[in-house]
Amino acid sequence: MSSAYKYNPNDFRDVLGLSGELAMFYRLHEDYHRDKTQNNRFALEKHGRDLFFTIKHRSIEGAIAAVTAYEIREYMEDLLSVD
């Protein structure tokens, strides 16, 4: 995984599920940009939706600040919108 991402999964290793989900999102993002197939795009978008809800739930629980959750979701959307 590239270290060029704004949010490092290791920074969230104490937040239930977030570190692994974020790392998987980045891997799928890199896979898609390496090979822009419909299957890779579908996997990336599906995992993006899953990650969105993981972030939302951890924010509701208070595991991450609402502002941080919003910023991560915005960043994810930016990554998904770049082709």
PyMOL commands that set and color helices and strands:
alter all, ss='L'
color gray80, all
select helices_A, chain A and resi 9-12+18-34+38-61+66-81
alter helices_A, ss='H'
color red, helices_A
deselect
rebuild
show_as cartoon
